[in-house]
């Protein structure tokens, strides 16, 4: 059921690093994004795939993890992502990518979740250094980095209390994510 897949698709930040993901698998997930809707059908998103340990290490060094977990510096060696998909906007195709980024990312992550993997959308990226590492021309705008792997953590959803949106980890390293109640987000028009 779709709802089960959506509930399984969490922001995972710790992985079994030794559980590899193939380039073929990454291509399959990007193909889901390619076949998803695109505003004005401009299809201006491009992707860089990495399963290479050396490149993964360089990409990892350009990311900041979990802003609300202020004492946590990110996944340790052995818990880092096994793969990355770097989402780019090709500015020569279109000036604006509208909502394509969200559609593409959700398609990729649902594909990963269906295959037993998980991911995290990382927007806090040192884009200038990553551009140098990847030897990217100015034609490509770095939008996000998707960190991917076999999840090594439990993420639970719970009802939000007192409007506090901050996720947190308990003493067993279970990651808790507060969600607003359905009735809170649906507005009635009178």
C-alpha positions as CSV (number, residue, x, y, z in Angstrom):
1,X,0.0,0.0,0.0
2,X,1.2,3.5,-0.8
3,X,0.7,4.8,2.7
4,X,3.0,2.0,4.1
5,X,5.7,3.0,1.6
6,X,5.4,6.7,2.5
7,X,5.6,5.9,6.3
8,X,8.7,3.8,5.6
9,X,10.3,6.7,3.7
10,X,11.9,8.6,6.5
11,X,15.0,10.9,6.7
12,X,17.7,8.3,7.7
13,X,21.1,9.7,8.7
14,X,22.9,6.5,9.8
15,X,23.4,3.6,7.5
16,X,25.2,0.2,7.2
17,X,28.0,1.7,5.2
18,X,29.2,-1.8,4.1
19,X,25.8,-2.5,2.5
20,X,26.6,-1.4,-1.0
21,X,24.2,0.0,-3.6
22,X,25.0,-0.6,-7.3
23,X,25.1,2.1,-10.0
24,X,22.3,0.1,-11.7
25,X,20.1,0.5,-8.7
26,X,20.8,4.3,-8.6
27,X,20.0,4.5,-12.3
28,X,16.7,2.7,-11.7
29,X,15.7,5.2,-9.0
30,X,16.7,8.1,-11.2
31,X,14.6,6.6,-14.0
32,X,11.6,6.8,-11.6
33,X,12.3,10.6,-11.4
34,X,12.8,10.8,-15.1
35,X,9.4,9.3,-15.7
36,X,7.7,11.5,-13.1
37,X,5.9,14.8,-13.8
38,X,7.9,17.9,-14.8
39,X,6.6,21.4,-14.8
40,X,6.2,22.6,-18.4
41,X,7.9,19.2,-19.2
42,X,11.2,21.1,-19.2
43,X,13.1,18.2,-17.7
44,X,16.0,20.4,-16.6
45,X,17.2,18.2,-13.7
46,X,20.4,16.3,-14.0
47,X,22.0,13.8,-11.7
48,X,25.5,12.7,-10.6
49,X,25.6,9.2,-9.1
50,X,28.3,8.0,-6.7
51,X,29.0,4.6,-5.2
52,X,32.8,5.1,-5.3
53,X,34.2,5.2,-1.8
54,X,36.8,7.9,-2.6
55,X,34.2,10.2,-4.1
56,X,31.7,9.4,-1.4
57,X,34.2,10.5,1.2
58,X,34.8,13.8,-0.6
59,X,31.0,14.4,-1.0
60,X,30.4,13.5,2.7
61,X,32.9,16.2,3.8
62,X,30.8,18.8,2.1
63,X,27.6,18.0,4.0
64,X,26.1,19.2,7.3
65,X,23.8,16.8,9.1
66,X,20.7,17.2,11.4
67,X,20.6,20.8,12.4
68,X,18.5,20.1,15.5
69,X,20.9,17.5,16.8
70,X,23.5,20.2,17.8
71,X,26.0,17.9,19.5
72,X,26.0,15.3,16.6
73,X,28.5,15.9,13.9
74,X,26.9,13.4,11.5
75,X,27.3,9.7,10.8
76,X,30.6,8.1,11.9
77,X,32.8,5.9,9.7
78,X,30.8,2.7,9.2
79,X,27.5,4.5,9.4
80,X,28.0,6.9,6.4
81,X,26.0,6.6,3.2
82,X,26.9,3.9,0.7
83,X,25.9,6.1,-2.2
84,X,24.9,9.6,-3.2
85,X,22.7,11.1,-5.9
86,X,23.6,14.8,-6.5
87,X,20.6,16.7,-7.9
88,X,21.5,19.4,-10.4
89,X,19.5,22.0,-12.4
90,X,20.8,22.5,-15.9
91,X,20.3,26.3,-16.3
92,X,20.8,26.1,-20.1
93,X,17.6,24.1,-20.4
94,X,15.4,26.2,-18.2
95,X,15.7,29.2,-15.9
96,X,13.4,27.7,-13.4
97,X,12.9,24.1,-12.3
98,X,9.6,25.0,-10.5
99,X,8.5,22.0,-8.4
100,X,10.5,19.3,-10.3
101,X,13.0,18.9,-7.5
102,X,10.4,17.8,-5.0
103,X,8.7,15.4,-7.4
104,X,12.0,13.9,-8.5
105,X,13.4,13.5,-4.9
106,X,10.2,11.9,-3.7
107,X,10.2,9.5,-6.6
108,X,13.8,8.5,-5.9
109,X,13.3,8.0,-2.2
110,X,10.1,6.0,-2.6
111,X,12.0,3.7,-5.0
112,X,14.7,3.4,-2.4
113,X,12.2,2.6,0.4
114,X,10.5,0.0,-1.8
115,X,13.9,-1.7,-2.3
116,X,14.7,-1.7,1.4
117,X,17.0,1.3,1.4
118,X,16.6,4.8,2.8
119,X,17.9,8.2,2.3
120,X,18.2,11.7,3.5
121,X,17.8,14.9,1.5
122,X,20.7,17.2,2.4
123,X,20.3,20.8,1.5
124,X,23.1,22.1,3.8
125,X,25.9,21.6,1.3
126,X,29.2,23.4,0.7
127,X,28.2,24.0,-2.9
128,X,31.4,25.8,-3.9
129,X,33.7,23.0,-2.7
130,X,31.4,20.3,-4.1
131,X,31.4,22.1,-7.5
132,X,35.2,22.0,-7.5
133,X,35.3,18.3,-6.4
134,X,32.9,17.4,-9.2
135,X,34.6,19.7,-11.7
136,X,31.1,21.1,-12.6
137,X,30.7,24.0,-15.0
138,X,28.5,27.0,-14.0
139,X,25.8,25.6,-16.2
140,X,24.8,23.3,-13.4
141,X,23.3,24.5,-10.1
142,X,23.7,22.1,-7.2
143,X,20.3,21.7,-5.6
144,X,20.5,18.8,-3.1
145,X,22.6,15.8,-2.2
146,X,20.6,12.6,-1.5
147,X,22.5,10.4,0.9
148,X,21.5,6.7,0.4
149,X,22.0,3.4,2.1
150,X,20.6,0.6,4.2
151,X,19.1,2.3,7.3
152,X,20.9,1.7,10.6
153,X,18.5,3.6,12.7
154,X,14.9,3.5,13.8
155,X,12.8,6.6,13.0
156,X,9.4,6.9,14.7
157,X,6.7,9.5,14.1
158,X,4.8,10.9,17.0
159,X,2.2,13.6,17.6
160,X,3.6,17.1,17.9
161,X,3.4,18.6,21.3
162,X,3.2,22.4,22.0
163,X,4.1,23.2,18.4
164,X,7.6,21.9,18.8
165,X,8.8,20.7,15.3
166,X,12.3,19.7,16.5
167,X,13.2,16.0,16.0
168,X,15.4,14.3,18.6
169,X,17.1,11.1,19.6
170,X,16.4,9.2,22.8
171,X,18.9,7.3,25.0
172,X,18.6,4.3,22.6
173,X,19.4,6.5,19.6
174,X,15.8,6.1,18.3
175,X,15.1,9.1,16.1
176,X,11.8,10.8,17.0
177,X,10.0,13.1,14.5
178,X,7.0,15.1,15.7
179,X,4.2,15.5,13.2
180,X,1.3,18.0,13.2
181,X,-2.2,16.5,13.6
182,X,-4.2,16.1,10.5
183,X,-7.0,18.3,11.8
184,X,-4.4,21.0,12.4
185,X,-3.3,21.2,8.8
186,X,-6.7,21.0,7.1
187,X,-8.4,24.3,7.1
188,X,-12.2,24.7,6.7
189,X,-13.5,27.4,4.4
190,X,-16.7,29.0,5.6
